[in-house]
Amino acid sequence: MNYSKKTINDVEVKGKKVLLRCDFNVPQDKATGAITDDKRIRAALPTIQQLLKSGAAVIACSHLGKPKGEVKPNLSLKIVADRLSELLGMDVIFAADTIGPDAQAKAAALQPGQLLLLENLRFDKREEKNDPEFAKALADLAGADGVYVSDAFGTVHRAHASTAGVAAYLPAVSGLLIQKELEIMGKALDDPKRPFVAVLGGAKVSDKIAVINNLLEKANTIIIGGGMAYTFLKAQGHTIGKSLLEADRLDYANDMLVKAAEKGVTLLLPVDHLCASDFSADANAIPADGDIPEGLMGMDIGPRTVEIFSAAVKDAGTVVWNGPMGVFEFDKFAGGTRAVAKALAESGAVTIVGGGDSAAAVEQLGYAAKMTHISTGGGASLEFLEGKVLPGVACLLDK
């Protein structure tokens, strides 16, 4: 896939209306609806500010939550408009609909240097269906000489009206956020500083099949931890007690082990574990070396494994990390994930953290500033690592 796409630096936006797809899908307090983390809003600010400074009239749009085509007041983007106003120090105009009369009137009246935010795109079921009429109506808000800017990396793996469909009607370029994702992650996959080490964790092998397959063609070392490691260990003939096992993936795990050996890729698996008799935050942490006894389940990597994994990361030129090493949400079993995060932070490598749990772990542990790049898209970064074509990137103009 061609990662070299035109950006807002390659087009003239002065005096034009720009339809800007952002990712304002922020976490909210269940009881009050208040935004609990505005990181995604802040991540959009550089692109918004550059467009406004360049004399564009900006029409921002996003989804929030999963309203499934229904208008749900608790998922209104009005709360995001208010936070944007605070962060930008300016009035953000809010449209009470997406492509209806209010949006049309406010978009038509919008002046250069002004910012309009549309209501939640997913209040209209046509958004997720990539309906051409809905996409055309969105594009029309920007007018005949408008520009479409994609800056929501967390949604580029979805072919929706606002992420792909609108590119049929407006010249489509990337914002600064997506530009950074494409440059850093694209280079890591196509021309990494070596040794290239991939650290993969999380619960299921099935979630990472295509990622492992793709990375076996590119990486020097692949480290596998988390729940998915037990299927690989079982495939090697180890006993894993009552640890997470995908029995239907044993043949696949075996094939990957063989393929790694054939390709000369070092594939590292846990050699010791922290176990528990039940899946609970209060469970006693019981160490196990090698095999896991019956009645116990693996919950985290053990101290020898921490040393082996950390040493591989320490010597790397590029590290891509996606997925925790254990049950990170339970403090007793978060040590392996902490240790890997620390190893990344202290390495001299180009360090790229895939979105989702790994990103949350790095933020929580205070290592975010020491990483080269933390991806803003969980599913999108995973599909990027799989080498898949991302519809919301493929539709952008090539450089």
N, C-alpha and C positions, 0 to 999 in steps of 0.2 A: 504494500500500500504506500502511496506517495504521501509523506508527512509534510512536504513543503507546500504550504498553503498561503494564499494572500492574506494579509492582515489589515487592520485599520490603518497601518502605516503605509499601505500600498494604494489606498483609494482617497479621493477627495470627498470630504463630507461637509465642507463649509456650505452653509445655506440649505443643506439637504435634511430630509427626515430619515432617521436611522431606526429600524426595527431591531432591537437588541434583545436576544434571548439570554436571560440570566438563570442562575440556579438559586432561587430564593426559597427552596424547600427546607426551611429552618425547623429545628426541634422546638416544640412548644410545651409549656406546662399544661398537663391534662386538665387541671381544675380551673385555671385562670385564662389559659390561652396565651399567656405572656411568652415572648421569645426567650428561650433559655440559653441559646448560643447563637450569636450573630456573625459567626466566622464566614459563612457563605455570602452574607451581604457585604461584609468588608472586602472579601476576595474580588467582588465585582467593581469596587470603587475605582481602581486605576483606569479601567476601560471606560467607565462612565465619565470620569473626570476628563480624560483625554478627548473624548468625543465632544463634550460640552465646550471645552477650551478651544477645540478646533472649529467651533461655530455650527455644530450640528444641533438639531432638535431631536431629542432622544425619546423613543417610545419603547420602554422596557416591558418585558413580559416574562412570566414564569408560571410554574405550577406550585402548589403547596398541598402536601398530603395526598390522599387518595379519595377524592370526592366522587369518582366514577360517573362523571357526567351530570351530577346533580349540584344545584347551588346549595352549599352548606355554609351558613354565616360564620361558623367557628373556623373555617378554612379560608376566610377572606384575606386577600393580600393587603388590606388597608393597614394592618399592623406593620407590615414591611415598609409601606410608603411612609409611615410615621417615623420608623427607625432610619430610613434613608434620609429623610428630612434632617434629622438630628446629626447624622454622620457627615452629610454634605454641607450642612449649614445653609440650606436653601429650601424653598417650598417645593415639594414634590406633588405634582397634580395627580389625582387618583381618578381613574375611570371606574364607574360602578358596574361595567360589563366588559366583555372582551372585544367583540366586533359589532356590538349594538349601537344604538343612537348616541349614548353618552361617550363611548370610545371614539366614534366617528367625529362627533362635534369637537371634542377636546383635541384629537389628533389634528384636525383641520386648522384649529386655532393656534396650535403649538408654534412657538417662535424659537429661533436659534438660541441655544444656551438654556433652554427649558427642558425639564424632564417630566414625562408622563409615565405612570405605571398602570398597566391594564389589570383588571380583575383576574383571578385564578383561571388559567387556560383550561384546566381540566373540569371546570364547571360545565363545559361544553363537550359532550361525548365525541364530537367530531375531531377533537385535538388528538386523542390517542389512536384514532382510526386513520390518521393522516389524510383526512378528507380534503380533496382538492379545492372545493368551494370555500371551506373554512380557511385553508392556507392562503387562498387568493384574497379573501376578505381581510386577513391579517396583513398581507403584503400591501393591499390597497391603502391601509392606514398611513403608510410611508409615502404614498404618491408615486407618480410615474418615474421620477428620478431618484427614488429612495434607494437605500442600501440596507441589506440584511447583515447583521453582525451576530455570529454565534459565539457565546462565551460561557455556556453551561456544559462543562465537560462531563458532569455527572449524568447527563441525559443523551450524549451523542451516540450511545449504542442503541437508542430507540429511534425508529423512523416515524416520528410524529409530525403533525402539521407544522409546529413551530420550530422543530429541530432539523427537518429535512424538506418538507413540502414547500415551504415558502421560497426555497432556493430556485424553484422553477419560475418564479415571478420577479425576483430581485437579484442583483449581483450579490453574491454571498462570500463574506470574508470572516476570518476569525478575530476574536478579541484578544487581549493580552494574556488572559488566563489560559485559553486553549492553545495559544501560540507557545506558551511556556511548557504546557503538558506535551505537546507534539515534539517540540525541539528536544527536551530532556529525555522523555521516554523513548522517542523515536531513535535518538542517538544511542541510548543504552541497548536497544535491540539490534540496531544495524551496524554500529561501529563502537562497541564498548571499550573502555579502558580495561585492560585485562590484568589479572584474572577476573573473570566475570562470575560472580557468585549469586545464585538465586536462592532465597530463603522462603520456603512455602509452608504454611501452617493452616490451621482451621480444621473444621470437623470432618469434612468429607472428601474422599478421593475424587468422587464423581464431579464435585465442583471445580476440580483443578486438572482434570484429565487433559484437556486441550492445552492448558498452560504448560504442564510438564512436557507434553509432546513437543510443543514449539520450542521450549527452552532447552531441550536436549540437543537441538540443532545449533544452539548459540552459546550456552553457558559452559564454563570450565568445571564448576562445582554446583550441584543442587543439594540443598539441605532440606530435609522433610521432617517437620515436627507436627505437634498438634494431634488431634484425633485421627487424621488421615494416616499418620505414621504406623498405626497398629495393623492396618490392612497390609502394608508393605512388610512389616515384621512377621506377620502370620504367613505371608507368601514365602518368606525365607525359612520358614519352619520353626519359628519361635512360638512359645505359648504366650498368649496375651490375656489370660484370665477372662474377665467379662468386660474388657475394654471395647470401645467402639470398633465394630468390624463391618465392612461392606463385603459380604461373602461373594456377591456377584461381581466384585472388582478384583478378586484375587489373581485371576489370569492376566488381567490388565497390569496389575502391579508387577507381576513376574516379567511380563513383556518389557516393561519400563526398566527393570533392573538389568535385563539382558541387553536392551538397547543402549543403556548408559555404559555398560562394559564395552560393547562394540564400538561406541563413539569415543571412548576414552574420557568420558565425563565422570568425575567423582560424585557418587551419590551417597550422601551421609544420612544415616538414620540414628535414632536414639539408641544408646548402649545401656543406659540406666534410666530409672523412672521414679517419679513420686506417684504413689497410688493411694486409693481409698477404697473402702468396702461399699460405700454408696455415694451417689452423686449429690453432694451437699457441701455448703460452705463451711459447716461445722465438723465435717468428717476429719478423722485423724489422718495426717500425711504419713504414709508408710513407704519407706524406700525399697526399691527392688532393683537388683543388678541383672542385666540380661533379660531372662524370661520373667513374665509376670505371673505370680501364683494364682491358682483357681480362687475365685471368690473376691479377687481384687480387680480394680479397673485403673488403667493409666490415666492420670489427671494432669501431669506436667513432665517435662524432661528433668532428668536427675543432674547432679553436680558434674559428673564426668562428661556427660553430653554437653552441658553448658560450656565446659572448657574446650571441647572439640569444635563445637559450632562457632564459639567466639574466636578461636584461633583461625578458622577458615575465613571469617569476616575480616579479621584484623589484617590479613595479608592481601585482601582483595583490591582491585582497581575500581570495580563497579559492583554495587550490591543492590539488588531489587528484592524488597521484602513484602510479602503479601500473606497475612494470616498469623494469628498468635500461636505460640508453642504449647499452650496448655489452656486450662479453664481459667482464663485471665480474669473473669469476673469474680472469681473466688480468690481472696487475697492469699490464702495458703498455697494456691497453685498458680500464682502469677509470676513466680521467680524466674522461670525460663524465658518468658516473654520480656521481662525487665532486663535480663542479662543480654538478650539479643539486641534490644533497643540500645543498651549501653555500649555494646560492642560496635554497633553501627555509628553511634555518636562519636566514639573515640577513634574510629578508623580514619585513615586519610583518603578513603574511597569516595567516589561519586555515589551517594546513597539516595535511593528512591524508594519511598514507602507507598505501597498501593493504598487505596482508600479503605474505608470500612474500619474493622476492628484494629488493624495495625496502626492506622492513622490515629485512632482514638487512644491507643496505648501510648504512642509516642508523645501525643499532646499531654496526656494525663501524667506521664512520668517526667515531663519538663525537658524532653530532648528535641522538641520540634525545631528549635532554632539551629540545632547542630546538623540537621539533615539537609542535603542538597535540595530535595524536592519531596513534598508530601502531596500525593495526587488528591484532587478534589472529587474524584469519581470512583466509587467502589466497584460497581458492575462494569463501568466503562474501562477502568484501568485493568480489570481482569481480562476483558475481551481484547483490549489492546495487547496484553501480554500473550494472549492466545494467537495473535497475528490475524485476528478477524478484521474484516472491513467494517468500519463504524459508519453507519449511514449519515450521521450528523457531521462527519468529517469529510466523507467522500463527496458530499454535495458542495463543498467549498471550492472556490476557484483556485486552481494550481498556480504556483509562482511561475 
